[in-house]
């Protein structure tokens, strides 16, 4: 089994407004999905990230510069992630296809975690 990170991308400008009931329903879908993966032994972790964009560090002319991110010109942000266990890339993709994040213009980036020193 390999570990994969599912990075949940979204474009805030493209997200339609949601009522409190719609938001609760969506949260319930994510919870049910992750509970199902956990019961199968396929969930290794995951969290929603804050909406503030965090901080970015960049090396510029030998100096580390810190700034708020993402920049206004950024089209999409990573809104959260899941760590899942899967036998191979195809199995990881099959799991990602069932994630409630795939709606509207939102998308999922699938990255295999490389175990260093193993």
Backbone as ProteinMPNN parsed JSONL, in Angstrom:
{"seq_chain_A": "XXXXXXXXXXXXXXXXXXXXXXXXXXXXXXXXXXXXXXXXXXXXXXXXXXXXXXXXXXXXXXXXXXXXXXXXXXXXXXXXXXXXXXXXXXXXXXXXXXXXXXXXXXXXXXXXXXXXXX", "coords_chain_A": {"N_chain_A": [[0.844, -1.19, 0.0], [0.428, 2.225, -0.725], [0.808, 5.662, 0.294], [-1.187, 8.426, -0.455], [-1.592, 11.864, -1.197], [-4.386, 13.805, -1.372], [-5.015, 16.736, -2.735], [-7.17, 19.332, -2.275], [-8.425, 21.439, -4.472], [-9.752, 24.679, -5.148], [-11.617, 27.352, -6.646], [-12.245, 30.249, -5.334], [-13.731, 32.472, -6.357], [-15.442, 31.284, -8.14], [-17.233, 29.874, -6.661], [-20.529, 29.24, -5.768], [-22.788, 31.053, -3.607], [-23.699, 29.6, -0.438], [-26.363, 28.352, 1.555], [-26.796, 28.074, 5.127], [-27.844, 25.56, 5.697], [-27.239, 24.15, 3.339], [-24.448, 24.193, 3.523], [-24.047, 22.689, 5.855], [-25.026, 20.241, 4.946], [-23.126, 19.643, 2.969], [-20.788, 19.452, 4.545], [-21.524, 17.212, 6.005], [-21.466, 15.312, 3.929], [-18.703, 15.182, 3.357], [-17.818, 14.236, 5.857], [-19.094, 11.729, 5.993], [-17.906, 10.464, 3.799], [-15.161, 10.431, 4.534], [-15.37, 8.921, 6.882], [-16.209, 6.474, 5.872], [-13.907, 5.748, 4.393], [-12.1, 5.547, 6.528], [-13.188, 3.395, 7.959], [-12.607, 1.376, 6.195], [-9.929, 1.234, 6.462], [-8.422, 2.964, 4.928], [-7.968, 5.645, 5.254], [-5.602, 7.977, 6.13], [-5.341, 10.463, 7.186], [-6.231, 13.992, 7.238], [-7.442, 17.3, 6.664], [-9.372, 20.363, 6.727], [-8.231, 23.37, 5.365], [-7.53, 26.692, 6.551], [-9.284, 29.596, 5.357], [-7.761, 31.824, 4.903], [-5.486, 31.863, 3.32], [-2.907, 31.637, 4.261], [0.701, 31.795, 4.734], [3.454, 32.652, 2.661], [6.716, 31.668, 1.808], [9.539, 32.799, 0.143], [12.6, 32.596, -1.599], [14.626, 35.241, -2.375], [17.114, 36.815, -4.039], [18.955, 35.744, -2.198], [17.741, 36.243, 0.219], [15.181, 35.418, 2.527], [11.867, 35.955, 1.976], [8.801, 36.709, 3.448], [5.313, 36.515, 2.957], [1.798, 37.312, 2.838], [-0.537, 34.986, 1.528], [-2.866, 33.399, -0.768], [-1.791, 35.36, -3.605], [-3.691, 38.098, -5.035], [-3.977, 37.609, -7.735], [-4.002, 34.917, -7.883], [-5.55, 32.03, -9.031], [-6.639, 29.628, -8.055], [-6.992, 27.955, -4.88], [-5.661, 25.807, -2.315], [-7.861, 24.137, -0.467], [-7.993, 22.162, 1.397], [-7.022, 18.836, 2.466], [-6.606, 15.292, 2.036], [-5.134, 12.357, 3.307], [-4.652, 9.292, 1.95], [-4.727, 5.695, 1.75], [-3.686, 3.489, -0.752], [-3.442, 0.868, -3.183], [-2.237, 1.389, -5.637], [-1.659, 3.882, -8.255], [-3.999, 3.937, -9.823], [-5.937, 2.955, -8.067], [-5.875, 4.957, -6.128], [-6.82, 7.091, -7.646], [-9.388, 6.143, -8.159], [-10.495, 6.244, -5.577], [-10.381, 9.037, -5.147], [-12.171, 9.916, -7.062], [-14.608, 9.467, -5.86], [-14.864, 11.377, -3.941], [-16.574, 14.006, -2.262], [-15.718, 16.516, -2.935], [-15.423, 16.941, -5.63], [-17.073, 18.868, -7.496], [-18.8, 21.335, -9.36], [-16.402, 23.711, -10.326], [-14.321, 22.77, -8.89], [-11.364, 20.832, -8.104], [-9.234, 17.923, -7.785], [-5.98, 17.214, -6.838], [-3.793, 14.545, -7.131], [-1.255, 13.094, -5.346], [1.435, 10.945, -4.891], [2.904, 9.963, -1.864], [6.237, 10.058, -1.162], [8.263, 7.89, 0.515], [10.957, 8.643, 2.329], [14.211, 7.377, 2.881], [13.504, 4.767, 3.166]], "CA_chain_A": [[0.0, 0.0, 0.0], [1.102, 3.513, -0.786], [0.042, 6.79, 0.815], [-1.411, 9.476, -1.445], [-2.194, 13.098, -0.718], [-5.389, 14.393, -2.255], [-5.063, 18.173, -2.497], [-8.488, 19.801, -2.701], [-8.31, 22.776, -5.07], [-10.999, 25.388, -5.431], [-11.512, 28.732, -7.104], [-13.262, 30.935, -4.527], [-14.589, 33.349, -7.156], [-16.414, 30.471, -8.881], [-18.1, 29.131, -5.746], [-21.803, 29.91, -5.523], [-23.084, 31.187, -2.176], [-24.423, 28.462, 0.131], [-27.097, 28.6, 2.792], [-26.256, 27.318, 6.264], [-28.291, 24.176, 5.541], [-26.44, 23.547, 2.269], [-23.096, 24.009, 4.046], [-24.101, 21.547, 6.769], [-25.172, 19.043, 4.12], [-21.83, 19.379, 2.342], [-19.898, 18.971, 5.605], [-21.959, 15.837, 6.267], [-20.973, 14.463, 2.842], [-17.271, 14.975, 3.594], [-17.666, 13.394, 7.04], [-19.499, 10.364, 5.631], [-16.888, 9.932, 2.893], [-13.942, 10.122, 5.283], [-15.69, 7.825, 7.805], [-16.203, 5.25, 5.064], [-12.505, 5.41, 4.128], [-11.492, 5.132, 7.795], [-13.69, 2.053, 8.267], [-11.925, 0.453, 5.291], [-8.5, 1.324, 6.726], [-7.807, 3.681, 3.812], [-7.77, 7.05, 5.587], [-4.418, 8.198, 6.965], [-5.436, 11.8, 7.754], [-6.806, 15.026, 6.392], [-8.013, 18.468, 7.343], [-9.698, 21.545, 5.944], [-7.306, 24.462, 5.635], [-8.212, 27.966, 6.756], [-9.553, 30.337, 4.124], [-6.979, 33.053, 4.844], [-4.408, 31.778, 2.344], [-1.645, 31.304, 4.909], [1.902, 32.588, 4.476], [4.347, 32.099, 1.647], [8.127, 32.012, 1.926], [10.253, 32.719, -1.13], [13.982, 33.053, -1.563], [14.836, 36.264, -3.393], [18.448, 37.402, -3.902], [19.585, 35.234, -0.993], [16.956, 36.597, 1.398], [13.866, 34.783, 2.633], [10.792, 36.937, 2.102], [7.517, 36.142, 3.858], [4.176, 37.338, 2.549], [0.497, 36.671, 2.897], [-0.871, 34.357, 0.265], [-2.296, 33.576, -2.094], [-1.921, 36.699, -4.16], [-4.988, 38.368, -5.652], [-4.05, 37.031, -9.081], [-4.081, 33.453, -7.803], [-6.84, 31.544, -9.497], [-7.194, 28.617, -7.173], [-6.309, 27.728, -3.608], [-5.836, 24.482, -1.736], [-8.778, 24.333, 0.644], [-7.867, 21.066, 2.348], [-6.329, 17.66, 1.942], [-6.783, 13.985, 2.653], [-4.098, 11.347, 3.096], [-5.342, 8.008, 1.782], [-3.923, 4.52, 1.424], [-4.163, 2.819, -1.968], [-2.487, -0.094, -3.727], [-1.521, 1.966, -6.776], [-2.201, 5.148, -8.743], [-5.374, 3.747, -10.293], [-6.79, 2.818, -6.887], [-5.952, 6.293, -5.525], [-7.728, 7.872, -8.487], [-10.749, 5.64, -7.935], [-10.947, 6.83, -4.31], [-10.572, 10.475, -5.334], [-13.384, 10.124, -7.875], [-15.788, 9.377, -5.0], [-14.804, 12.466, -2.962], [-17.596, 15.029, -2.513], [-15.099, 17.772, -3.373], [-15.547, 17.071, -7.089], [-18.33, 19.499, -7.902], [-18.546, 22.639, -9.959], [-15.081, 23.862, -10.934], [-13.311, 22.278, -7.951], [-10.616, 19.689, -8.628], [-8.377, 17.219, -6.831], [-4.643, 16.824, -7.278], [-3.402, 13.304, -6.465], [0.198, 12.989, -5.277], [1.914, 9.833, -4.068], [3.88, 10.354, -0.864], [7.478, 9.288, -1.276], [8.848, 7.605, 1.816], [12.402, 8.817, 2.258], [14.991, 6.545, 3.773], [12.936, 3.421, 3.32]], "C_chain_A": [[0.883, 1.244, 0.0], [0.205, 4.557, -0.123], [-0.017, 7.854, -0.272], [-2.001, 10.693, -0.743], [-3.161, 13.583, -1.786], [-5.492, 15.862, -1.872], [-6.348, 18.722, -3.103], [-8.402, 21.254, -3.167], [-9.696, 23.373, -5.3], [-10.693, 26.795, -5.909], [-12.603, 29.508, -6.388], [-14.218, 31.801, -5.332], [-15.678, 32.571, -7.889], [-17.403, 29.745, -7.976], [-19.397, 29.895, -5.503], [-22.045, 30.034, -4.011], [-23.915, 29.996, -1.702], [-25.17, 28.913, 1.376], [-26.444, 27.78, 3.896], [-26.642, 25.838, 6.142], [-27.499, 23.456, 4.45], [-25.013, 23.277, 2.735], [-23.057, 22.807, 4.994], [-24.239, 20.23, 6.012], [-23.837, 18.659, 3.484], [-20.825, 18.846, 3.373], [-20.242, 17.514, 5.945], [-21.481, 14.87, 5.194], [-19.487, 14.156, 3.013], [-17.054, 14.039, 4.781], [-18.021, 11.94, 6.732], [-18.446, 9.706, 4.742], [-15.641, 9.535, 3.662], [-14.18, 9.005, 6.292], [-15.663, 6.493, 7.072], [-14.775, 4.799, 4.769], [-11.829, 4.896, 5.392], [-11.914, 3.709, 8.155], [-13.04, 0.985, 7.39], [-10.411, 0.43, 5.526], [-7.734, 2.088, 5.66], [-7.534, 5.149, 4.103], [-6.587, 7.185, 6.529], [-4.431, 9.593, 7.582], [-6.095, 12.763, 6.798], [-7.432, 16.122, 7.217], [-8.44, 19.502, 6.315], [-8.671, 22.599, 6.317], [-8.091, 25.755, 5.809], [-8.328, 28.708, 5.429], [-8.655, 31.551, 3.953], [-5.801, 32.999, 3.875], [-3.041, 31.514, 2.939], [-0.52, 32.282, 4.595], [2.741, 31.881, 3.446], [5.76, 32.581, 1.924], [8.777, 31.802, 0.572], [11.672, 33.241, -0.922], [14.188, 34.031, -2.707], [16.164, 36.972, -3.107], [19.102, 37.021, -2.577], [18.857, 35.557, 0.298], [15.621, 35.861, 1.373], [12.835, 35.875, 2.879], [9.501, 36.21, 2.446], [6.405, 37.084, 3.428], [2.89, 36.566, 2.781], [0.202, 36.069, 1.549], [-2.293, 33.845, 0.314], [-2.504, 35.005, -2.575], [-3.277, 36.856, -4.849], [-5.103, 37.737, -7.031], [-4.122, 35.509, -9.069], [-5.49, 33.008, -8.178], [-7.45, 30.535, -8.553], [-6.362, 28.503, -5.903], [-6.489, 26.271, -3.218], [-6.663, 24.684, -0.473], [-8.7, 23.252, 1.699], [-7.15, 19.908, 1.705], [-6.793, 16.405, 2.678], [-5.535, 13.168, 2.366], [-4.817, 10.01, 3.053], [-4.345, 6.912, 1.463], [-4.541, 3.86, 0.2], [-3.054, 1.928, -2.51], [-1.634, 0.509, -4.838], [-2.211, 3.258, -7.216], [-3.664, 5.026, -9.165], [-6.345, 3.64, -9.119], [-6.945, 4.17, -6.18], [-6.9, 7.182, -6.324], [-9.172, 7.435, -8.28], [-11.312, 6.193, -6.624], [-11.265, 8.311, -4.486], [-11.842, 10.769, -6.129], [-14.661, 10.094, -7.041], [-15.866, 10.508, -3.983], [-15.856, 13.528, -3.28], [-17.02, 16.373, -2.957], [-15.284, 17.997, -4.879], [-16.946, 17.554, -7.459], [-18.0, 20.872, -8.448], [-17.179, 22.678, -10.628], [-13.963, 23.367, -10.017], [-12.622, 21.039, -8.513], [-9.686, 19.146, -7.548], [-7.061, 16.869, -7.505], [-4.23, 15.601, -6.463], [-1.883, 13.186, -6.52], [0.581, 11.818, -4.382], [2.981, 10.351, -3.129], [5.087, 9.444, -0.992], [8.075, 9.12, 0.109], [10.36, 7.676, 1.692], [13.094, 7.921, 3.273], [14.456, 5.15, 3.986], [13.388, 2.511, 2.198]], "O_chain_A": [[1.933, 1.292, 0.64], [-1.003, 4.361, 0.006], [0.985, 8.144, -0.927], [-2.804, 10.566, 0.182], [-2.796, 13.748, -2.95], [-6.001, 16.193, -0.801], [-6.582, 18.59, -4.305], [-8.317, 22.176, -2.355], [-10.662, 22.672, -5.601], [-9.637, 27.353, -5.61], [-13.767, 29.44, -6.783], [-15.406, 31.858, -5.015], [-16.722, 33.131, -8.223], [-18.313, 29.075, -8.464], [-19.374, 31.052, -5.083], [-21.56, 29.213, -3.233], [-24.725, 29.451, -2.452], [-24.685, 29.739, 2.149], [-25.633, 26.895, 3.625], [-25.835, 24.963, 6.457], [-27.131, 22.292, 4.611], [-24.43, 22.251, 2.384], [-22.129, 22.0, 4.935], [-23.641, 19.224, 6.392], [-23.466, 17.486, 3.465], [-20.097, 17.894, 3.094], [-19.35, 16.689, 6.145], [-21.128, 13.732, 5.501], [-19.059, 13.015, 2.838], [-16.204, 13.15, 4.723], [-17.322, 11.024, 7.165], [-18.131, 8.529, 4.913], [-15.116, 8.438, 3.476], [-13.273, 8.21, 6.539], [-15.154, 5.501, 7.593], [-14.461, 3.614, 4.879], [-11.073, 3.926, 5.344], [-11.092, 2.91, 8.603], [-12.934, -0.174, 7.792], [-9.693, -0.314, 4.859], [-6.53, 1.89, 5.499], [-6.928, 5.834, 3.28], [-6.568, 6.581, 7.602], [-3.592, 9.879, 8.436], [-6.471, 12.396, 5.685], [-7.895, 15.893, 8.334], [-7.946, 19.523, 5.187], [-8.286, 22.7, 7.481], [-9.191, 25.895, 5.275], [-7.558, 28.467, 4.499], [-8.771, 32.252, 2.948], [-5.172, 34.031, 3.637], [-2.102, 31.198, 2.208], [-0.756, 33.436, 4.239], [2.741, 30.652, 3.367], [5.98, 33.752, 2.236], [8.595, 30.766, -0.067], [11.905, 34.191, -0.175], [13.956, 33.697, -3.869], [16.324, 37.635, -2.082], [19.721, 37.854, -1.915], [19.318, 35.176, 1.373], [15.009, 35.705, 0.317], [12.916, 36.619, 3.857], [9.151, 35.214, 1.812], [6.539, 38.304, 3.525], [2.888, 35.342, 2.905], [0.647, 36.59, 0.526], [-2.888, 33.859, 1.391], [-3.3, 35.756, -2.012], [-3.925, 35.87, -5.2], [-6.198, 37.369, -7.456], [-4.284, 34.882, -10.116], [-6.483, 33.551, -7.694], [-8.65, 30.58, -8.28], [-5.196, 28.897, -5.859], [-7.371, 25.585, -3.736], [-6.214, 25.328, 0.475], [-9.27, 23.396, 2.78], [-6.724, 19.98, 0.553], [-7.304, 16.469, 3.796], [-4.948, 13.283, 1.29], [-5.509, 9.636, 4.001], [-3.25, 7.177, 0.966], [-5.758, 3.691, 0.118], [-1.871, 2.205, -2.316], [-0.454, 0.184, -4.968], [-3.211, 3.674, -6.631], [-4.469, 5.915, -8.891], [-7.451, 4.176, -9.175], [-8.027, 4.49, -5.688], [-7.687, 7.935, -5.75], [-10.075, 8.269, -8.231], [-12.483, 6.571, -6.568], [-12.304, 8.784, -4.024], [-12.509, 11.774, -5.882], [-15.686, 10.631, -7.461], [-16.839, 10.592, -3.234], [-16.015, 13.912, -4.439], [-17.775, 17.275, -3.32], [-15.296, 19.14, -5.336], [-17.861, 16.766, -7.697], [-17.021, 21.494, -8.035], [-16.835, 21.787, -11.404], [-12.785, 23.53, -10.335], [-13.208, 20.29, -9.294], [-9.396, 19.806, -6.55], [-7.035, 16.303, -8.598], [-4.311, 15.62, -5.235], [-1.292, 13.18, -7.6], [0.109, 11.711, -3.25], [3.868, 11.096, -3.545], [4.972, 8.219, -0.937], [8.359, 10.102, 0.794], [10.969, 6.847, 1.016], [12.609, 7.736, 4.389], [14.903, 4.433, 4.882], [13.009, 1.34, 2.162]]}, "name": "protein", "num_of_chains": 1, "seq": "XXXXXXXXXXXXXXXXXXXXXXXXXXXXXXXXXXXXXXXXXXXXXXXXXXXXXXXXXXXXXXXXXXXXXXXXXXXXXXXXXXXXXXXXXXXXXXXXXXXXXXXXXXXXXXXXXXXXXX"}
